[in-house]
Amino acid sequence: MKKTILFFSMLAVATLGFAQVKQTTSAVVAFDATTPKDALPKAENKTVIAQLNTKTGQIGFEAAVKNFAFSNPLIQEHFNEERWMSSDKFPAFTFEGKINDAQQYNFTKNGVYNVTVTGQMTVKGKSNVVTTPATIEVKNGTLTAAANFSITLADYGISVGDGSKIAGQPKISVAAELK
């Protein structure tokens, strides 16, 4: 987590004079690992830190694991345990990436931009490359970014057992209003 905060701090300082960094502390990341046998393993975190450099296309977010809220407190407890997210040992998961071909987009101009983002998703200390389509809408200097993708839990050292109650490839959605 310290490395991520340092990354975002350096990114902000490096571009402070150019006002090209858009950020928020209230992005939303949703996690949906529901299956036909269990509709409860889904959660939402509304306190995610996100940042986008409109000039370079660098983009990233950090989500505190313990801030994911489940409707069932027992599932939330299991989510934070060693077998799953080990939130005491790995308190956050991060994404650090870049908009592919960022120079072709003018994020100072109002409009909707369909982009592709590639970067490193780090969960439970393990990093994997994630590439996903995303939408960025610019309206009067405010950017609204959204992406939906899936990850494979086993790639991050998370075992779901027989997989009947928890999807091995949960859906992740990210939404942020960046100013």
C-alpha positions in Angstrom: 0.0 0.0 0.0 2.9 2.4 0.8 4.3 1.8 -2.7 0.9 2.7 -4.3 0.6 5.9 -2.2 4.1 6.8 -3.2 3.3 6.1 -6.8 0.2 8.3 -6.8 2.1 11.0 -4.8 5.0 11.1 -7.3 2.5 11.1 -10.3 0.6 14.0 -8.7 3.8 16.1 -8.0 5.3 15.4 -11.4 2.2 16.8 -13.1 0.9 19.3 -10.6 1.9 22.4 -12.7 0.0 21.2 -15.7 -3.4 20.4 -14.2 -3.6 17.2 -16.2 -4.1 14.9 -13.3 -7.7 14.1 -12.5 -8.4 12.2 -9.2 -11.0 11.1 -6.7 -11.2 9.4 -3.3 -14.7 8.1 -3.9 -14.5 5.8 -6.9 -16.6 2.7 -6.7 -15.3 -0.9 -7.3 -17.9 -3.7 -7.3 -17.1 -7.4 -6.9 -19.6 -10.0 -8.1 -18.7 -13.7 -7.5 -22.3 -14.9 -7.5 -23.3 -18.3 -8.9 -26.6 -20.0 -9.5 -26.2 -21.6 -6.0 -25.4 -18.4 -4.1 -26.4 -14.9 -5.0 -24.7 -13.3 -1.9 -21.0 -13.1 -2.7 -21.0 -9.6 -4.1 -19.8 -6.4 -2.6 -19.1 -2.8 -3.2 -16.4 -0.4 -2.1 -17.2 3.3 -2.4 -14.0 4.7 -1.0 -11.5 3.8 -3.8 -8.7 6.2 -4.7 -8.4 6.7 -8.4 -6.2 8.9 -10.6 -5.8 9.6 -14.4 -3.2 11.7 -16.1 -5.0 13.0 -19.2 -1.7 13.8 -21.0 0.2 10.5 -20.5 -2.8 8.2 -20.1 -1.4 6.8 -16.8 -4.3 5.5 -14.8 -4.6 3.7 -11.5 -6.7 2.9 -8.5 -6.3 1.5 -5.0 -9.1 -0.2 -3.0 -8.9 -1.0 0.7 -9.9 -4.6 1.1 -11.8 -4.1 4.4 -14.0 -1.4 2.8 -15.8 -3.9 0.6 -19.3 -4.1 2.0 -21.3 -7.4 1.6 -25.0 -7.8 2.5 -24.1 -10.8 4.6 -21.6 -10.1 7.5 -20.4 -13.7 7.5 -19.4 -13.5 3.8 -17.6 -10.2 4.6 -15.7 -11.9 7.4 -14.7 -14.8 5.1 -13.7 -12.4 2.4 -11.1 -10.8 4.7 -9.7 -14.0 6.1 -6.3 -15.6 5.2 -7.8 -18.1 2.7 -9.4 -15.3 0.7 -8.0 -11.7 0.7 -5.8 -11.8 3.8 -6.7 -8.2 4.4 -4.5 -7.8 7.5 -1.5 -8.9 5.4 -2.6 -7.3 2.1 -4.8 -4.3 3.0 -5.3 -3.1 -0.5 -5.5 -4.2 -4.1 -4.3 -1.9 -6.9 -4.3 -1.3 -10.6 -1.6 0.6 -12.3 -1.8 1.0 -16.0 -2.1 3.1 -19.1 -4.7 4.0 -21.7 -3.5 2.3 -24.9 -2.7 4.9 -27.6 -3.6 7.7 -25.2 -2.2 10.4 -27.5 -5.1 9.9 -29.9 -7.6 11.2 -27.3 -8.3 14.8 -26.4 -9.5 14.6 -22.8 -9.9 18.4 -22.6 -12.7 18.2 -25.1 -16.3 17.2 -24.1 -17.3 13.8 -25.5 -17.4 10.0 -24.9 -14.1 8.1 -25.5 -14.0 4.3 -25.8 -10.5 3.3 -24.8 -8.6 0.2 -23.9 -6.6 0.1 -20.7 -3.7 -2.2 -20.0 -2.0 -2.5 -16.6 -1.0 -4.6 -13.6 -3.7 -5.7 -11.2 -2.2 -6.6 -7.8 -4.3 -8.6 -5.4 -3.0 -10.4 -2.4 0.6 -9.5 -3.4 0.3 -11.2 -6.8 0.3 -9.1 -10.0 -1.1 -10.0 -13.4 -1.7 -8.0 -16.6 -5.3 -6.9 -17.2 -6.5 -5.4 -20.5 -10.0 -4.1 -20.6 -12.2 -1.8 -22.6 -13.3 1.3 -20.7 -15.4 4.4 -21.3 -14.3 7.9 -20.4 -16.8 10.7 -20.7 -15.6 14.3 -20.5 -18.0 17.0 -19.5 -16.9 20.5 -18.6 -13.5 19.3 -17.3 -14.9 16.4 -15.2 -14.1 12.9 -16.4 -16.3 9.9 -15.7 -14.5 6.6 -16.2 -16.0 3.1 -16.2 -14.8 -0.4 -16.9 -16.1 -3.9 -16.5 -13.9 -7.0 -16.6 -13.3 -10.4 -14.9 -10.3 -11.8 -13.1 -9.4 -15.4 -12.3 -9.1 -15.8 -8.6 -6.6 -18.7 -8.9 -4.2 -16.3 -10.6 -4.0 -14.4 -7.4 -3.6 -17.4 -5.1 -7.3 -17.5 -4.1 -8.9 -20.9 -4.0 -12.7 -21.2 -4.3 -12.9 -24.9 -3.6 -15.4 -26.7 -5.9 -16.6 -23.4 -7.2 -20.3 -24.1 -6.7 -21.0 -21.2 -4.3 -18.3 -18.7 -5.4 -17.5 -17.9 -9.0 -13.8 -18.5 -9.8 -13.9 -15.6 -12.3 -15.8 -12.8 -10.6 -16.9 -9.7 -12.4 -15.3 -6.5 -11.4 -16.7 -3.0 -12.3 -15.0 0.3 -11.7 -16.6 3.7 -11.9 -15.0 7.0 -11.0 -15.8 10.7 -11.4 -12.5 12.4 -11.6 -12.0 16.1 -11.1 
